[in-house]
Amino acid sequence: MTAFEIQDAINAIYVVAVLVFILGLKAMSSPATARRGIVYAGLAMLIAVGVTFFSPGLLTDNFLWIFVGVAVGGFGGWYWARVVKMTAMPQMVAVFNGMGAGSAGAIAAVELLGHIGDLTTSGLSVAGGVIGSISIAASIVAFLKLQGWLTSKPIVLPARQVVNTAVLVIGVALGIYAVIAQETFWLLPFFVLLLLYGVLLALPIGGADMPVVISLTNALTGVAVGLDGFALVNGPLGDAGYAMVIAGVLVGSAGSLLTVLMAKAMNRSIANVFFGAFGATEETGGPVQGQLKPMEAPDVAALMAYANQVIIVPGYGLAVAQAQQKVKELADLLESKGVTVKFAIHPVAGRMPGHMNVLLAEAGISYDKLFDRDEINAEFPATDVAFVIGANDVVNPAAHRQGSPLYGMPILDVEQAKNVIVNKRGQGKGFAGVENELFYRDNCHMLYGDAQSAVGQLVSALKQTE
């Protein structure tokens, strides 16, 4: 086969890979098919990467290092995915997204160093370098906040808007100047300043906004990859560049849509997330009136046993305690007694989109029992018991009160249930640092303790009820 024929065959395989990738994204839109979607997307990526090695224009001098990198990265990804705890999944997503952004930034750097005189290639590479650098730096900050190695509260520096704008403008200007003057010396401060801007951008973002940050950095990584693909089109691997463009556009558009949905779920704009320093200011309105009312597991079990409907609201505390199997046992036991059991899932419950859905599915809880906020909110007034496990901000009625940092955020209206039981390890505030007014309502009682232990006690008590 001639080089042209080989390239045509490779292009055809790229098209197949793209179609499989699209099918994977489609399947990920539903928890029931998400696992299959991930397999499809992984297969598409494997096909695209594998066939690239047969490109006629690919230099073979560094094949050994390429295979070493693939082996190390592949094994590392497989190992970390196997051992990571569900509670640490958001951190892993942040890290892996940062790796993708870093790769995009590295490709942009290589293209700039090799084609600094080509205005088209260099211009696209500068854009890819800007977005990739910002994304990797913001992803690292997100990881540090989620891991607890950096405070989850907003870190607001003096004159931050002026400083941030100056860093961004000067950094981009240096990249443009390097291209126009064809001087690679200025690329180092260009990348350093853009990385610094990514850090400065993410530091003022509170922990409650991390789901939005993860989604947006994922979208930015896709955009950076797409821009790098355009830059590669003019090189010997031009057709591989087209594959990167398509993959980048798909990831960027999907990530952008998810970011908008997450921001909407919190009733906040993207600009407010990144420039509002959510949680940096104290709430107004004075201390919450009332007192917390503890209840023991046997009393809670009796209340549930004679209920017509129980709605379980999972949160991060459930994930920390790895209590999903106990919750499944509790739900099965209640249903065996004729109680209707449903699960209310808030879009930003946990530390990332879909966190609770994955956790409950892992325990074998049927998808048809999982309801999102819009589907379940109308049922709370007729619900006998709302059982909140480790959730906090997403059930806080303070979101309905002006003066609260949570004001306007759509929540699960659990306070409208006839009885509310909240399982918490202690009396601490939620991730947003806002006192939860639900806990002080007359119809709310607290079941203190680790979720796995507390739910286990409920299961034992329920087995003793007639």
ABEGO torsion letter per residue (X at the ends): XBAAAAAAAAAAAAAAAAAAAAAAAAAAABAAAAAAAAAAAAAAAAAAAAAAAABAABBAAAAAAAAAAAAAAAAAAAAAAAABBAAAAAAAAAAAAAAAAAAAAAAAAAAAAAAAABAAAAAAAAAAAAAAAAAAAAAAAAAAAAAGABBABBBBBBGAAAAAAAAAAAAAAAAAAAAAAGBAAAAAAAAAAAAAAAAAAAAABBAAAAAAAAAAAAAAAAAAAAAAAAAAAABAAAAAAAAAAAAAAAAAAAAAAAAAAAAAAAGBBAAAAAAAGBGABBBBGEBBBEBBBBBBAAAAAAAAAABABBBBBBBAAAAAAGAAAAAAAAAAAAAAAGBBBBBBBBAABEABBGAAAAAAAAAGBBAAABBBAAAAAAAAAABABBBBBGBBAAABAAAABBGBAABGBBBBBAAABABBBBBBABABBBAAGBBBAAAABAABBBBBEBAAAAAAAAAAAAAABX
